[in-house]
């Protein structure tokens, strides 16, 4: 027979306070600083107290709000509430978030319920304007307009070092919209587009548009669609021709460079290098 650890008095008090969001928001003015973190965690994981989260973000008494550990599988509504609070705080400019460190890393994984309005809202948040890392994995963008993503990348181009758009069901037309922006991400170190359905032409365009990024060390692209058979397996002869063509593109660009191509089957994924030295 398993014994559950009984909740602490602090947890019980926090849950009681959060039952009435109006009371919780009013109490923040008198809440000791050391009680903010446990109350914030309770509200974050309950996923039902967006207004309280927004108010706590505005009243946060510390210089850093460490969201990273709470966002392994973020709920978009919860994250939106926190970012809304930070946006209001930044707009007020009366507390010279506090919160002196802007959000530098945003990772969203396995979030199939994302809507176009969710992404638009997130990508338009002023607090994301100094991102160093943006990673979306298994967050389907198939039905979305790429314009919000393009606008965000334009805003963070001076600071962005890591961009991962893997397994996002992206197609050629979506990637082509953001290609011109990639030229200006001069701090970019890592760029990954694996497990998307891209043609050889689009992978070639990616190579052209990223050719001037001297800091780029890791490039991971999907094996182009032309390499797959009707049974969704890789035809090695076609792949050899594709690798030769991509090597030719690198040679024309005249920059020593190695890229990786990944198959789209994550369970037994295979990698192939394309090198010009």
Secondary structure per residue as TSV (DSSP state, phi and psi in degrees):
chain	resnum	aa	ss	phi	psi
A	1	X	-	360.0	122.0
A	2	X	-	-84.0	145.3
A	3	X	-	-109.6	122.1
A	4	X	-	-84.7	140.5
A	5	X	-	-70.2	125.2
A	6	X	-	-67.2	148.7
A	7	X	-	-64.6	148.7
A	8	X	-	-75.6	164.6
A	9	X	H	-61.1	-34.6
A	10	X	H	-64.9	-43.4
A	11	X	H	-63.7	-43.0
A	12	X	H	-62.4	-42.5
A	13	X	H	-65.8	-40.4
A	14	X	H	-63.8	-45.3
A	15	X	H	-63.6	-38.8
A	16	X	H	-64.9	-40.9
A	17	X	H	-66.6	-39.9
A	18	X	H	-73.6	-13.4
A	19	X	T	-62.5	-29.9
A	20	X	S	-116.5	97.6
A	21	X	H	-61.4	-35.5
A	22	X	H	-62.7	-43.2
A	23	X	H	-66.6	-39.6
A	24	X	H	-62.4	-43.3
A	25	X	H	-65.7	-41.0
A	26	X	H	-64.2	-37.0
A	27	X	H	-71.3	-18.5
A	28	X	G	-59.6	-32.2
A	29	X	G	-62.2	-28.2
A	30	X	G	-110.0	3.4
A	31	X	-	-77.9	129.7
A	32	X	-	-60.1	146.3
A	33	X	G	-56.8	-37.2
A	34	X	G	-68.8	-14.5
A	35	X	G	-89.6	-11.7
A	36	X	H	-62.4	-48.6
A	37	X	H	-58.4	-50.1
A	38	X	H	-65.2	-35.2
A	39	X	H	-68.8	-38.1
A	40	X	H	-63.2	-43.3
A	41	X	H	-62.6	-42.6
A	42	X	H	-60.0	-46.5
A	43	X	H	-66.5	-38.7
A	44	X	H	-63.5	-45.1
A	45	X	H	-80.5	-18.9
A	46	X	H	-73.7	-27.9
A	47	X	S	63.4	16.7
A	48	X	-	-126.6	10.2
A	49	X	-	-129.9	53.4
A	50	X	H	-60.5	-40.1
A	51	X	H	-67.0	-37.8
A	52	X	H	-65.3	-41.2
A	53	X	H	-61.6	-43.7
A	54	X	H	-60.1	-43.3
A	55	X	H	-67.6	-38.7
A	56	X	H	-66.6	-37.0
A	57	X	H	-62.2	-37.7
A	58	X	H	-70.9	-32.5
A	59	X	H	-97.7	4.9
A	60	X	-	-54.0	123.9
A	61	X	-	-88.4	-0.4
A	62	X	S	-109.4	159.1
A	63	X	S	-73.9	-13.3
A	64	X	-	-133.6	136.2
A	65	X	-	-109.9	98.0
A	66	X	-	-79.6	88.6
A	67	X	-	-80.7	-21.4
A	68	X	G	-50.8	-47.3
A	69	X	G	-67.8	-18.6
A	70	X	G	-93.1	-5.8
A	71	X	-	-115.1	38.1
A	72	X	T	-63.8	-41.8
A	73	X	T	-135.0	76.4
A	74	X	-	-68.5	142.6
A	75	X	-	-88.1	126.9
A	76	X	H	-59.8	-41.0
A	77	X	H	-63.3	-38.2
A	78	X	H	-66.9	-45.9
A	79	X	H	-63.6	-39.6
A	80	X	H	-60.9	-39.6
A	81	X	H	-62.7	-43.3
A	82	X	H	-64.7	-46.0
A	83	X	H	-65.4	-35.1
A	84	X	H	-60.2	-42.9
A	85	X	H	-62.9	-41.0
A	86	X	H	-66.2	-39.7
A	87	X	H	-61.5	-43.6
A	88	X	H	-63.0	-42.0
A	89	X	H	-62.2	-44.3
A	90	X	H	-65.0	-36.8
A	91	X	H	-68.5	-30.5
A	92	X	H	-71.1	-36.2
A	93	X	-	52.9	41.0
A	94	X	-	-115.9	-1.1
A	95	X	-	-128.4	78.0
A	96	X	-	-66.7	360.0
A	97	X	-	360.0	360.0
A	98	X	-	360.0	154.5
A	99	X	-	42.6	58.6
A	100	X	-	-78.1	-14.8
A	101	X	S	-100.3	115.3
A	102	X	-	-70.4	162.2
A	103	X	-	-65.7	123.1
A	104	X	-	-108.0	-18.9
A	105	X	E	-137.7	127.2
A	106	X	E	-128.7	118.1
A	107	X	E	-125.9	125.8
A	108	X	E	-125.6	120.5
A	109	X	E	-126.7	147.9
A	110	X	S	48.3	47.3
A	111	X	-	-118.2	79.8
A	112	X	T	-74.8	-11.7
A	113	X	T	-89.2	5.5
A	114	X	-	-59.8	136.2
A	115	X	-	-109.7	167.6
A	116	X	H	-61.4	-38.8
A	117	X	H	-67.6	-34.9
A	118	X	H	-58.7	-52.3
A	119	X	H	-64.5	-40.7
A	120	X	H	-59.6	-44.6
A	121	X	H	-62.6	-48.8
A	122	X	H	-60.9	-47.9
A	123	X	H	-70.7	-15.9
A	124	X	T	-95.7	-1.1
A	125	X	-	-66.6	125.4
A	126	X	G	-58.0	-27.4
A	127	X	G	-70.2	-7.6
A	128	X	G	-95.4	6.2
A	129	X	T	-77.4	0.5
A	130	X	T	-127.3	31.2
A	131	X	-	-59.6	137.9
A	132	X	S	-102.8	-24.5
A	133	X	E	-138.2	127.8
A	134	X	E	-130.2	117.2
A	135	X	E	-133.1	123.6
A	136	X	E	-117.5	127.9
A	137	X	E	-133.9	129.2
A	138	X	S	55.7	41.0
A	139	X	-	-120.7	97.4
A	140	X	-	-61.8	122.6
A	141	X	-	-108.8	13.3
A	142	X	T	-57.5	-38.8
A	143	X	T	-99.1	7.6
A	144	X	S	-100.1	148.6
A	145	X	-	-72.1	138.1
A	146	X	S	-81.2	1.8
A	147	X	H	-63.0	-43.2
A	148	X	H	-60.3	-39.7
A	149	X	H	-66.1	-41.6
A	150	X	H	-60.8	-43.1
A	151	X	H	-63.6	-41.1
A	152	X	H	-64.3	-44.5
A	153	X	H	-62.7	-36.1
A	154	X	H	-61.7	-39.9
A	155	X	H	-70.2	-35.5
A	156	X	H	-100.7	4.2
A	157	X	T	-51.8	-39.0
A	158	X	T	-68.6	-20.8
A	159	X	T	-114.7	-17.7
A	160	X	-	-67.0	127.6
A	161	X	-	-115.6	-21.8
A	162	X	E	-140.3	119.3
A	163	X	E	-127.9	118.1
A	164	X	E	-126.5	116.9
A	165	X	E	-124.2	63.3
A	166	X	E	-95.9	140.5
A	167	X	T	52.5	45.9
A	168	X	S	-108.1	11.9
A	169	X	-	56.3	33.0
A	170	X	-	-77.7	149.0
A	171	X	-	-121.3	173.9
A	172	X	H	-51.5	-48.4
A	173	X	H	-62.9	-34.1
A	174	X	H	-70.9	-42.6
A	175	X	H	-66.0	-37.8
A	176	X	H	-62.8	-28.5
A	177	X	H	-65.9	-35.7
A	178	X	H	-93.2	-5.0
A	179	X	H	-55.9	-47.9
A	180	X	H	-61.1	-29.8
A	181	X	H	-69.6	-34.7
A	182	X	H	-59.6	-29.6
A	183	X	T	-57.4	-28.6
A	184	X	T	-97.6	2.0
A	185	X	-	-88.4	70.6
A	186	X	T	-74.1	-13.0
A	187	X	T	-91.6	-1.1
A	188	X	-	-63.5	127.0
A	189	X	-	-107.2	-36.8
A	190	X	E	-129.4	132.2
A	191	X	E	-137.8	118.2
A	192	X	E	-132.4	132.8
A	193	X	-	-128.7	22.3
A	194	X	T	-63.3	158.8
A	195	X	T	63.8	24.8
A	196	X	S	-108.9	160.5
A	197	X	-	-95.3	85.7
A	198	X	-	-116.6	147.1
A	199	X	-	-85.5	167.6
A	200	X	H	-58.9	-39.1
A	201	X	H	-60.4	-41.8
A	202	X	H	-71.0	-40.2
A	203	X	H	-60.7	-40.6
A	204	X	H	-61.8	-40.4
A	205	X	H	-64.9	-36.4
A	206	X	H	-60.0	-41.2
A	207	X	H	-63.5	-40.5
A	208	X	H	-66.4	-44.1
A	209	X	H	-75.3	-18.2
A	210	X	T	-103.9	5.0
A	211	X	T	-61.8	-30.0
A	212	X	T	-89.7	5.1
A	213	X	-	-88.5	93.8
A	214	X	T	-71.4	-19.0
A	215	X	T	-86.9	-8.6
A	216	X	-	-68.6	122.8
A	217	X	-	-113.5	-32.6
A	218	X	E	-123.3	122.0
A	219	X	E	-127.6	118.4
A	220	X	E	-124.9	115.4
A	221	X	E	-121.0	160.5
A	222	X	E	-76.2	148.5
A	223	X	-	-58.2	125.2
A	224	X	-	-58.5	153.2
A	225	X	G	-57.0	-32.1
A	226	X	G	-62.0	-15.7
A	227	X	G	-87.1	-8.3
A	228	X	B	-95.6	146.6
A	229	X	-	-87.7	176.2
A	230	X	T	-66.2	-19.3
A	231	X	T	-89.5	8.3
A	232	X	S	66.8	28.1
A	233	X	-	-108.0	160.6
A	234	X	B	-83.8	126.9
A	235	X	-	-85.5	112.4
A	236	X	H	-64.8	-32.1
A	237	X	H	-67.8	-43.3
A	238	X	H	-64.1	-41.1
A	239	X	H	-60.8	-40.5
A	240	X	H	-61.3	-41.2
A	241	X	H	-66.0	-39.8
A	242	X	H	-65.5	-44.0
A	243	X	H	-61.7	-38.9
A	244	X	H	-64.1	-40.8
A	245	X	H	-66.6	-41.3
A	246	X	H	-67.4	-36.4
A	247	X	H	-61.0	-40.2
A	248	X	H	-61.7	-38.3
A	249	X	H	-63.8	-44.8
A	250	X	H	-61.9	-38.7
A	251	X	H	-64.4	-42.1
A	252	X	H	-63.0	-36.7
A	253	X	H	-71.4	-22.1
A	254	X	T	70.5	27.6
A	255	X	-	-123.4	121.1
A	256	X	-	-55.1	129.7
A	257	X	E	-167.2	144.2
A	258	X	E	-128.5	128.9
A	259	X	E	-119.2	162.6
A	260	X	E	-119.4	139.5
A	261	X	E	-110.5	132.9
A	262	X	E	-118.7	138.6
A	263	X	-	-70.5	161.8
A	264	X	S	-89.9	4.1
A	265	X	-	-97.3	96.7
A	266	X	G	-64.2	-25.9
A	267	X	G	-65.0	-36.6
A	268	X	G	-138.5	55.8
A	269	X	-	-66.6	141.5
A	270	X	-	-118.6	149.8
A	271	X	E	-120.7	143.9
A	272	X	E	-132.9	133.5
A	273	X	E	-94.8	151.9
A	274	X	E	-129.5	119.0
A	275	X	E	-129.0	138.6
A	276	X	E	-129.6	122.8
A	277	X	-	-128.9	360.0
